[in-house]
């Protein structure tokens, strides 16, 4: 018995060491897309094609047991010696198998980022793709875990590949992905700063305030056409904490439980759940109020007790109350009918009060809804990230007293900081990476005929390249 125990202990130690030291489970090539194919799909010119790989990797599941998670790797099809890296966090998926690694969720987003010269990691999240169990929807810790462990596995995979990444690491995500990208951002800066350095991040139209803005929505008496999201949150948190309820009717009114159970069991997807809940709510209660889903006693208990266990859990999954270090942009649209824009406003105010070093929060449109807002948010993201990349492998970046003003501009930009303009030229690059102005530098740059939007202005001279982000109003 003693020898058996010793052998078992030794085996356990060796097994744990193996899991900890080896993150990669498998990587397989899926397919590729040319620059022309991506440009035609997006109706937007891109410079490169891409190659897609599916990765599976070791992680810890939401039950704290060993798990295998999956995700997508995107590699630009160009001759760069190394690539900047973006972790892209996907939005809400209607079903477990609709994920980036199967190329049937958010394809346009990660293909566009990759086709602009970035390597991309797109984790499927825990409980999605190849991972076990039910997905812990908008759960801060497990979303971050899926991303960080995929990042570790990716670097391990690169050790035996011809690809390489440089020291530029960017984070982004839209909708649920905005919550997930902010979760990953917090995790990397607070706990992995010695291993990974975040260059910059954008968080896009995300539900950052689970305990505030989103709780108010859950208990609101306003029609809401996305009712399926609400039981998804409750079921996901039950998967992690196990203390949300003993029976579903502790939380929800009986008429909705059959549909909610069918969704949990995978018999229907999120879209089908939402349709069922809207029909049942309208038929039985004459409205589509989120609060109608809930057991009235629960609503009273949660809203009257700030320290109710559910409120405590909701607060644990807020993603904004920390001091971020990397330059960050929060983009949103005020017309968002799915994720209230107040999430972004609250996140900005708290992060600014906490001492965020470089944070700008911007409304991209006062009329665009949630779906329409994704495109400008993605374009702004790629433009923002490109501003951190050296524009030439032959010339170093230089940062002397050159400045451009006014910025934002109505059309004309003044260049200051140079006493002699001889030998300098200027390029203006749009957010797709296309050079739309290339000329000898003078004290004034004319953008009168350019559309409103963001541009990169590159000033090249004997010292190197100086890049500036300019907004044309």
Long-range contacts (C-beta under 8 A, 24 or more apart in sequence): 19-58, 19-66, 22-58, 22-156, 23-57, 23-58, 23-149, 23-152, 23-153, 23-156, 24-55, 24-57, 24-58, 24-153, 24-156, 24-157, 25-55, 25-56, 25-57, 25-58, 25-68, 25-153, 26-54, 26-55, 26-56, 27-53, 27-54, 27-55, 27-56, 27-73, 27-157, 28-53, 28-54, 29-53, 30-54, 30-72, 30-103, 31-103, 32-77, 33-111, 33-115, 34-77, 35-77, 35-115, 38-111, 38-112, 38-115, 39-115, 41-108, 41-111, 42-108, 42-111, 42-112, 44-112, 44-432, 45-432, 45-434, 46-112, 46-115, 46-116, 46-432, 46-433, 47-78, 47-115, 47-116, 47-117, 47-433, 48-76, 48-77, 48-78, 48-114, 48-115, 48-116, 48-117, 49-76, 49-77, 49-115, 50-74, 50-75, 50-76, 50-77, 50-111, 50-114, 50-115, 51-75, 51-77, 52-103, 54-101, 54-102, 55-101, 55-150, 55-153, 55-154, 55-157, 56-130, 57-149, 57-150, 57-152, 57-153, 58-149, 58-153, 59-126, 59-131, 59-145, 59-146, 59-149, 59-150, 60-145, 60-149, 61-126, 61-127, 61-131, 61-132, 61-133, 62-126, 62-127, 62-133, 62-136, 62-139, 62-142, 62-239, 62-240, 63-132, 63-133, 63-239, 67-126, 67-131, 67-132, 67-133, 68-130, 68-131, 68-132, 69-123, 69-124, 69-125, 69-126, 69-129, 69-130, 69-131, 69-146, 69-149, 69-150, 70-99, 70-101, 70-123, 70-124, 70-128, 70-129, 70-130, 70-131, 71-100, 71-101, 71-121, 71-122, 71-123, 71-124, 71-129, 71-146, 71-150, 72-99, 72-100, 72-101, 72-103, 72-110, 72-120, 72-121, 72-122, 72-124, 73-119, 73-120, 73-121, 73-154, 73-157, 74-110, 74-111, 74-113, 74-114, 74-118, 74-119, 74-120, 74-121, 74-122, 75-114, 75-119, 75-163, 76-114, 76-115, 76-116, 76-117, 76-118, 76-119, 78-117, 80-117, 81-164, 81-393, 82-164, 82-165, 82-166, 83-117, 83-118, 83-119, 83-163, 83-164, 83-165, 83-166, 84-117, 84-118, 84-119, 84-165, 84-166, 84-168, 84-169, 84-170, 84-199, 84-385, 84-388, 84-389, 85-118, 85-119, 85-120, 85-121, 85-154, 85-165, 85-166, 85-168, 85-169, 85-170, 86-113, 86-118, 86-119, 86-120, 86-121, 86-170, 86-171, 86-172, 86-385, 87-120, 87-121, 87-122, 87-123, 87-147, 87-150, 87-151, 87-169, 87-170, 87-171, 87-172, 87-181, 87-184, 88-113, 88-120, 88-121, 88-122, 88-172, 88-173, 88-177, 89-122, 89-123, 89-143, 89-147, 89-171, 89-172, 89-173, 89-174, 89-176, 89-177, 89-178, 89-180, 89-181, 89-184, 90-122, 90-124, 90-125, 90-173, 90-174, 90-176, 90-177, 90-180, 91-173, 91-174, 91-175, 91-176, 91-177, 91-374, 92-137, 92-175, 92-176, 92-229, 92-232, 92-270, 93-128, 93-135, 93-270, 94-269, 94-270, 94-271, 95-266, 95-269, 95-270, 96-127, 96-128, 96-129, 96-135, 96-266, 97-129, 99-124, 99-125, 99-128, 99-129, 100-124, 101-129, 101-130, 102-129, 106-174, 106-177, 109-174, 109-374, 109-378, 112-378, 112-382, 113-172, 113-378, 113-381, 113-382, 116-382, 116-386, 116-432, 116-433, 117-389, 117-433, 118-170, 118-382, 118-385, 119-163, 119-165, 121-147, 121-150, 121-151, 121-154, 123-147, 123-150, 125-180, 127-236, 127-239, 133-239, 134-235, 134-236, 134-239, 134-264, 135-236, 135-239, 136-236, 136-237, 136-239, 136-240, 137-176, 137-229, 137-232, 137-233, 137-235, 137-236, 138-176, 138-179, 138-180, 138-207, 138-210, 138-233, 138-236, 138-317, 139-236, 139-237, 139-240, 139-317, 140-179, 140-183, 140-186, 140-316, 140-317, 140-318, 140-319, 141-183, 141-187, 141-240, 142-240, 143-179, 143-180, 143-183, 143-184, 144-180, 144-183, 144-184, 144-186, 144-187, 145-187, 147-180, 147-183, 147-184, 147-187, 148-184, 148-187, 148-188, 148-192, 151-196, 167-197, 167-199, 168-199, 168-388, 168-389, 169-196, 169-197, 169-198, 169-199, 170-198, 170-199, 170-200, 170-201, 170-202, 170-385, 170-388, 171-198, 171-200, 171-201, 171-202, 171-203, 172-201, 172-202, 172-203, 172-204, 172-381, 172-385, 173-203, 173-204, 173-206, 174-204, 174-205, 174-206, 174-374, 174-377, 174-378, 175-204, 175-205, 175-206, 175-207, 175-338, 175-339, 175-370, 175-374, 176-206, 176-207, 177-204, 177-206, 178-203, 178-204, 178-205, 178-206, 178-207, 178-208, 178-339, 179-206, 179-207, 179-208, 179-210, 179-319, 180-206, 181-206, 182-206, 182-208, 182-319, 182-320, 182-347, 183-319, 185-324, 185-326, 185-328, 186-319, 186-322, 186-324, 189-322, 189-324, 189-325, 189-326, 190-322, 197-326, 198-325, 198-326, 199-326, 199-327, 199-385, 199-388, 200-326, 200-327, 200-328, 200-329, 200-384, 200-385, 200-388, 201-324, 201-326, 201-327, 201-328, 201-329, 202-328, 202-329, 202-330, 202-331, 202-377, 202-380, 202-381, 202-384, 202-385, 203-328, 203-329, 203-330, 203-331, 203-347, 204-330, 204-331, 204-332, 204-373, 204-374, 204-377, 204-378, 204-381, 205-331, 205-332, 205-333, 205-336, 205-339, 205-341, 205-344, 205-370, 205-373, 205-374, 205-377, 206-319, 206-339, 206-343, 206-344, 207-339, 207-343, 208-318, 208-319, 208-320, 208-343, 208-344, 208-346, 208-347, 209-318, 209-320, 209-342, 209-343, 209-346, 209-347, 210-314, 210-315, 210-317, 210-318, 210-319, 211-311, 211-314, 211-315, 211-317, 211-318, 212-318, 212-346, 213-340, 213-342, 213-343, 213-346, 214-314, 214-340, 214-343, 215-302, 215-311, 215-314, 217-290, 217-340, 218-290, 218-291, 218-294, 219-290, 219-291, 219-294, 219-299, 219-302, 219-303, 220-289, 220-290, 220-291, 221-287, 221-289, 221-291, 222-289, 222-290, 223-287, 223-288, 223-289, 224-288, 224-289, 224-290, 225-274, 225-278, 225-288, 225-337, 226-274, 226-338, 227-274, 227-277, 227-278, 227-281, 227-288, 227-290, 227-293, 228-263, 228-270, 228-271, 228-273, 228-274, 228-277, 229-270, 229-274, 230-290, 230-293, 231-256, 231-260, 231-263, 231-273, 231-277, 231-293, 232-263, 232-270, 232-273, 235-260, 235-263, 235-264, 237-313, 237-317, 241-313, 243-309, 243-313, 244-309, 244-310, 244-313, 249-295, 250-295, 250-298, 251-294, 251-295, 251-298, 252-293, 252-294, 252-295, 253-292, 253-293, 253-294, 253-295, 255-280, 255-284, 256-280, 256-281, 256-293, 319-347, 320-346, 320-347, 320-350, 320-351, 321-350, 321-354, 322-351, 322-354, 323-351, 323-354, 323-355, 323-356, 324-351, 324-354, 324-356, 324-357, 324-359, 325-357, 326-357, 326-358, 327-357, 327-358, 327-359, 327-388, 328-356, 328-358, 328-359, 328-360, 329-359, 329-360, 329-361, 329-362, 329-380, 329-381, 329-384, 330-359, 330-360, 330-361, 330-362, 331-361, 331-362, 331-364, 331-373, 331-376, 331-377, 331-380, 331-381, 332-361, 332-362, 332-363, 332-364, 332-373, 332-377, 333-363, 333-364, 333-365, 333-366, 333-367, 333-368, 333-369, 333-370, 333-372, 333-373, 333-376, 333-377, 334-363, 334-365, 334-366, 334-367, 335-365, 335-366, 335-367, 335-368, 335-369, 335-373, 336-368, 336-369, 336-370, 336-373, 337-369, 337-370, 338-369, 338-370, 339-370, 379-431, 379-432, 379-454, 380-431, 380-454, 382-431, 383-431, 383-454, 383-455, 383-456, 383-469, 384-454, 384-469, 386-429, 386-431, 386-433, 386-456, 387-456, 387-467, 387-469, 390-465, 391-458, 391-465, 391-467, 392-460, 392-464, 392-465, 395-460, 395-464, 395-465, 396-463, 396-464, 396-465, 397-464, 397-465, 397-466, 397-467, 398-463, 398-464, 398-465, 398-466, 399-466, 400-463, 400-466, 402-459, 402-466, 402-468, 404-445, 404-457, 404-468, 404-470, 407-468, 407-470, 407-471, 408-470, 408-471, 408-472, 408-473, 409-447, 409-470, 409-471, 409-472, 409-473, 410-473, 411-446, 411-447, 411-448, 411-450, 411-472, 412-444, 412-445, 412-446, 412-447, 412-448, 413-444, 413-445, 413-447, 413-457, 413-470, 414-443, 414-444, 415-441, 415-442, 415-443, 415-444, 415-445, 415-459, 423-461, 423-462, 424-459, 424-460, 424-461, 425-459, 425-460, 425-461, 426-457, 426-458, 426-459, 426-460, 427-457, 427-458, 427-460, 428-455, 428-456, 428-457, 428-458, 428-470, 429-455, 429-456, 429-457, 429-458, 430-455, 431-455, 447-472
